[in-house]
Amino acid sequence: MIVGEDQLWGRRALEFVDAVEKLDGPSLITRFEALIASCGFTAYIMAGLPSKSAGLPELTLANGWPRDWFEMYVRENFSAVDPVPRHGATTVHPFVWSEAPYDRDRDPSAHRVMTRAAEFGLVEGYCIPLHYDDGSAAISMAGKEPDLSPAARGAMQLVSIYAHTRLRAIGRPKPPRRNRLTARECEILKWAAQGKTAWEISMILSITERTVKFHLIEAARKLDAANRTAAVAKALTLGLIRL
């Protein structure tokens, strides 16, 4: 990793969040596509995880996959055997496609999906699982040789969660806010949004690191967020904190 790469990607992610806060859906997607392209991702999809009651087309929020690949994926019902969404349904942690477990000999259908994807230039990818009260979803992006450094992955996670949350919110009536964050929780999330660690925040606010972590956990619980990054993204989306 080159010196300052983590700061560069962190700044790009925060600039994205700040820029798209008031954009409509199409403009937001355009910004999102440009940012992930700079990371080497040439295709993506934001969608709920298919089930017996709903298929992929009905659950797709934003589709940046090659058209022929998407049509084949739906026609061949690849979602039933794809190891990426299958793994995404079992974890809250983002992962690289190659980390989705399957046995190519015992599970040839899964291997076929990954092989066919590569034929469309989707050689390696990154998946960010999302779990809501009303179901699960994922943002999955891929390319031939994307940047999968920790800094790039962290940035892609933040912008993806924010973009997905924002797109879900557009056009919906805003629900009444419950379990509002305290001033301290907002303050800590604001520092977290700027990339500060729990220890650094504790030094800034003159409180213990343990207290900072407690407030981060409480904020995530109130926002129904799976982790710190998701909590920051939701707080920004709801306007609870500003950069």
C-alpha positions as CSV (number, residue, x, y, z in Angstrom):
1,M,0.0,0.0,0.0
2,I,1.4,3.4,-0.9
3,V,1.7,6.0,1.8
4,G,-1.5,7.9,2.3
5,E,-3.7,5.4,0.3
6,D,-6.0,4.8,3.3
7,Q,-6.5,8.5,3.7
8,L,-7.1,9.0,0.0
9,W,-9.8,6.3,-0.1
10,G,-11.3,7.6,3.1
11,R,-11.5,11.1,1.7
12,R,-13.1,9.9,-1.5
13,A,-15.7,8.0,0.5
14,L,-16.6,11.0,2.6
15,E,-16.7,13.2,-0.4
16,F,-19.2,10.8,-2.0
17,V,-21.4,10.8,1.0
18,D,-21.4,14.6,1.2
19,A,-22.0,15.0,-2.5
20,V,-24.9,12.6,-2.9
21,E,-26.9,13.5,0.2
22,K,-29.4,15.6,-1.7
23,L,-29.2,14.0,-5.1
24,D,-32.0,12.1,-6.8
25,G,-31.7,8.4,-7.6
26,P,-30.3,8.5,-11.1
27,S,-27.7,11.2,-10.2
28,L,-26.7,9.2,-7.1
29,I,-26.2,6.0,-9.2
30,T,-24.1,7.9,-11.7
31,R,-21.8,9.1,-8.8
32,F,-21.7,5.6,-7.3
33,E,-20.7,4.0,-10.6
34,A,-17.9,6.6,-11.2
35,L,-16.4,6.0,-7.8
36,I,-16.4,2.2,-7.9
37,A,-15.1,2.3,-11.5
38,S,-12.1,4.2,-10.1
39,C,-11.5,1.2,-7.9
40,G,-11.6,-1.2,-10.9
41,F,-15.1,-2.4,-10.5
42,T,-16.9,-2.5,-13.8
43,A,-20.2,-4.0,-12.7
44,Y,-22.4,-4.2,-9.7
45,I,-25.9,-5.0,-8.4
46,M,-27.9,-3.8,-5.4
47,A,-30.6,-6.3,-4.6
48,G,-32.5,-8.2,-1.9
49,L,-31.6,-11.8,-1.6
50,P,-34.1,-13.9,-3.6
51,S,-36.5,-16.3,-1.9
52,K,-39.3,-18.6,-2.8
53,S,-41.7,-15.6,-2.7
54,A,-39.6,-13.1,-4.7
55,G,-37.1,-13.4,-7.5
56,L,-34.1,-11.2,-8.3
57,P,-35.8,-8.9,-10.8
58,E,-38.4,-7.9,-8.3
59,L,-35.8,-7.3,-5.6
60,T,-33.2,-5.4,-7.6
61,L,-32.7,-1.8,-6.4
62,A,-30.0,-0.8,-8.9
63,N,-28.5,-2.9,-11.7
64,G,-25.1,-2.3,-13.1
65,W,-24.5,-5.9,-14.4
66,P,-23.9,-6.6,-18.1
67,R,-27.4,-7.0,-19.6
68,D,-26.6,-10.4,-21.1
69,W,-25.2,-11.7,-17.8
70,F,-28.2,-10.5,-15.8
71,E,-30.6,-12.1,-18.2
72,M,-28.7,-15.4,-18.1
73,Y,-28.4,-15.2,-14.3
74,V,-32.2,-14.9,-14.0
75,R,-33.0,-17.4,-16.8
76,E,-30.8,-20.1,-15.4
77,N,-31.8,-19.3,-11.8
78,F,-28.2,-18.9,-10.8
79,S,-29.3,-17.2,-7.5
80,A,-30.2,-20.6,-6.2
81,V,-26.7,-21.9,-6.5
82,D,-24.5,-18.8,-6.5
83,P,-22.0,-19.1,-3.6
84,V,-21.8,-15.3,-3.2
85,P,-25.3,-14.4,-2.1
86,R,-25.5,-17.8,-0.3
87,H,-22.6,-16.7,1.9
88,G,-23.9,-13.2,2.2
89,A,-27.1,-14.6,3.8
90,T,-25.0,-16.1,6.6
91,T,-22.7,-13.2,7.5
92,V,-22.8,-9.4,8.3
93,H,-19.2,-9.0,7.2
94,P,-18.1,-7.9,3.7
95,F,-16.1,-10.4,1.8
96,V,-14.2,-10.9,-1.4
97,W,-16.0,-13.3,-3.9
98,S,-13.1,-15.8,-3.7
99,E,-13.8,-16.1,0.1
100,A,-17.3,-17.4,-0.5
101,P,-16.9,-21.1,0.3
102,Y,-17.9,-23.9,-2.0
103,D,-16.4,-27.2,-3.2
104,R,-16.0,-27.2,-6.9
105,D,-16.2,-31.0,-7.1
106,R,-19.2,-31.5,-4.8
107,D,-20.9,-28.3,-5.9
108,P,-20.4,-28.0,-9.6
109,S,-23.3,-25.7,-10.1
110,A,-21.7,-23.1,-7.8
111,H,-18.5,-23.4,-9.8
112,R,-20.4,-23.0,-13.0
113,V,-21.8,-19.7,-11.8
114,M,-18.4,-18.3,-11.0
115,T,-16.9,-19.6,-14.3
116,R,-19.7,-18.0,-16.3
117,A,-19.4,-14.7,-14.4
118,A,-15.7,-14.6,-15.3
119,E,-16.6,-14.9,-19.0
120,F,-18.4,-11.5,-18.7
121,G,-15.4,-9.9,-17.1
122,L,-16.6,-10.5,-13.5
123,V,-13.4,-12.2,-12.4
124,E,-13.2,-11.0,-8.8
125,G,-15.6,-9.2,-6.7
126,Y,-16.6,-7.7,-3.4
127,C,-19.9,-8.3,-1.6
128,I,-21.4,-6.2,1.2
129,P,-24.2,-8.0,3.0
130,L,-27.1,-6.0,4.5
131,H,-29.7,-7.3,6.9
132,Y,-32.8,-5.3,7.7
133,D,-35.9,-6.0,9.8
134,D,-37.8,-6.8,6.6
135,G,-35.2,-9.0,4.9
136,S,-31.6,-9.3,3.7
137,A,-29.9,-7.6,0.7
138,A,-26.4,-7.3,-0.7
139,I,-24.3,-4.9,-2.8
140,S,-22.1,-7.0,-5.1
141,M,-19.5,-5.5,-7.4
142,A,-16.9,-7.0,-9.7
143,G,-14.2,-6.5,-12.3
144,K,-11.2,-8.1,-13.9
145,E,-8.6,-6.7,-11.5
146,P,-10.3,-4.5,-8.9
147,D,-8.4,-2.8,-6.1
148,L,-9.1,-5.0,-3.1
149,S,-6.7,-3.4,-0.6
150,P,-8.1,-2.8,2.9
151,A,-8.4,0.9,2.3
152,A,-10.3,0.5,-0.9
153,R,-12.6,-2.2,0.5
154,G,-13.4,0.1,3.5
155,A,-14.3,2.9,1.2
156,M,-16.5,0.6,-1.0
157,Q,-18.3,-0.6,2.1
158,L,-19.1,2.8,3.3
159,V,-20.3,4.2,-0.1
160,S,-22.3,1.1,-0.9
161,I,-24.1,1.0,2.4
162,Y,-24.9,4.7,2.1
163,A,-26.0,4.5,-1.5
164,H,-28.2,1.5,-0.8
165,T,-29.8,3.1,2.2
166,R,-30.3,6.4,0.4
167,L,-31.9,4.7,-2.6
168,R,-34.3,2.8,-0.3
169,A,-35.2,6.0,1.4
170,I,-35.9,8.0,-1.8
171,G,-39.6,8.1,-2.6
172,R,-40.6,6.7,0.8
173,P,-42.3,8.7,3.5
174,K,-39.9,9.3,6.4
175,P,-40.8,7.1,9.4
176,P,-41.0,8.7,12.8
177,R,-37.6,8.6,14.5
178,R,-37.5,6.3,17.5
179,N,-34.7,5.6,19.9
180,R,-33.0,8.9,18.9
181,L,-29.3,9.1,19.4
182,T,-27.9,11.0,22.3
183,A,-25.7,14.0,21.8
184,R,-22.7,12.0,22.8
185,E,-23.5,9.1,20.4
186,C,-23.9,11.6,17.6
187,E,-20.6,13.3,18.5
188,I,-18.8,9.9,18.5
189,L,-20.3,8.8,15.2
190,K,-19.3,12.1,13.7
191,W,-15.7,11.4,14.6
192,A,-16.0,7.8,13.5
193,A,-17.2,9.1,10.1
194,Q,-13.9,11.0,9.8
195,G,-12.0,7.8,10.2
196,K,-11.0,8.1,13.8
197,T,-10.4,5.0,15.9
198,A,-12.1,4.4,19.2
199,W,-8.8,5.2,21.0
200,E,-8.4,8.4,19.0
201,I,-11.9,9.5,19.8
202,S,-11.3,8.8,23.5
203,M,-8.3,11.1,23.4
204,I,-10.2,13.8,21.6
205,L,-13.2,13.7,24.0
206,S,-11.2,12.9,27.1
207,I,-13.2,9.7,27.9
208,T,-12.2,6.1,28.1
209,E,-11.9,4.0,25.0
210,R,-14.3,1.5,26.6
211,T,-16.9,4.3,26.9
212,V,-16.4,5.2,23.2
213,K,-17.0,1.6,22.2
214,F,-20.1,1.4,24.4
215,H,-21.6,4.4,22.7
216,L,-20.8,3.0,19.2
217,I,-22.5,-0.3,20.1
218,E,-25.5,1.6,21.5
219,A,-25.7,3.8,18.4
220,A,-25.6,0.8,16.1
221,R,-28.3,-0.9,18.1
222,K,-30.6,2.1,17.9
223,L,-30.0,2.5,14.2
224,D,-30.5,-1.3,13.6
225,A,-27.0,-1.3,12.0
226,A,-24.8,-4.4,11.9
227,N,-21.6,-2.6,12.6
228,R,-19.9,0.7,13.1
229,T,-19.6,1.5,9.4
230,A,-23.3,0.8,8.8
231,A,-24.2,2.9,11.8
232,V,-22.2,5.9,10.4
233,A,-23.8,5.4,7.0
234,K,-27.3,5.3,8.5
235,A,-26.7,8.3,10.8
236,L,-25.5,10.3,7.7
237,T,-28.5,9.2,5.7
238,L,-31.0,10.2,8.4
239,G,-29.3,13.6,8.9
240,L,-28.4,12.8,12.5
241,I,-24.8,13.7,11.9
242,R,-23.0,16.0,9.4
243,L,-19.5,15.9,8.0
